[in-house]
Amino acid sequence: MQGLATTQDRGEGLARVRARGAHDRLESETVAFHERVRNGYHALAGHEPDRWLKVDGQGTTEEVARRVRAALEGGGLKVPAGRP
């Protein structure tokens, strides 16, 4: 899996970041901007499915990390023990 890229689809992520009150340049962009970025990543993943790992980003950090680990290990990649 050389050159592996991941994308996590988190529909509510931007709303959560904005609710925290911390806004950097990207977080201050419009929802339309973030949708275009999301669609761009999905298009890239569609063109190179062997290079991209798409993971459901809903849930806690630990839940998402477990999904990423399981997907990587399911593809034959050894993941070092440690954080979820």
N, C-alpha and C positions, 0 to 999 in steps of 0.2 A: 504494500500500500504506500509506495513512495509518493510523496507529494499530496498526501491525504488532506482534504479540507473538510471542515464541518460547518453546518448551518443549523442553528436552533431556532425553531419557529415559536416565537413567544408573542402572541397577539396582544396580551395585556401589558407587556414589558414597558413600553413607553409611558403608559398611564401611571404605572407604579413609580417610575423614575421621576416623573413630573410631580407626583404627590409628595415625594421626599423634599422637594423644594430646591434641589441642586440641579442647575442647568448649565451644561457646557455648550459649546457651539453646536454639536450634533443633537443633543437633547432639546435644544431650542428650535430645531427645524420642525416643519409642519408634518402632520400625519401623512399627507400626500407624498412628501419626500421619503419618509420611512417606508411607505408602501412601494415606491419605485425601487428603493434599495433592496427590499425583500424580494420583489419580483425579479430583479436582476440576479440575485443569488440563486433563486429557484431556476431561472433560465440556465445559468452556468451548470448547476447540478444536473439539469436535464440533458445537457450536451455532453457531459462527462460523468455519467453515473458511477463509473468505477473509481473515480477520484473523490467523489463527494459522499459524505455520510450525513444523512438528514436525520435529526433527532428531535423528538417532541420536547420543546423547552418549557412546557407547563409544569408547575409544581415547585417544590423546594430545590435549593441548590443540590442537596444530597440526592434527591430523586432523579434530577437531570443527570448528575454525575454517574449514577448507577446505570442509567440508560446508555450513556456514552460508553462507559466501560463494557457493558454487555454487547453493544454493537461492535465495538472494536475487537473484543475477544471472539465474537461470533465470526468475524472476518479473518481470524487466525493471527491477530496481532497480540503479542504479549504486553500486558499493561502492568507496570510495577505496582506492588502493594503500597498502600499509604492512604492518602486522602481518598474519599469516595470517588 
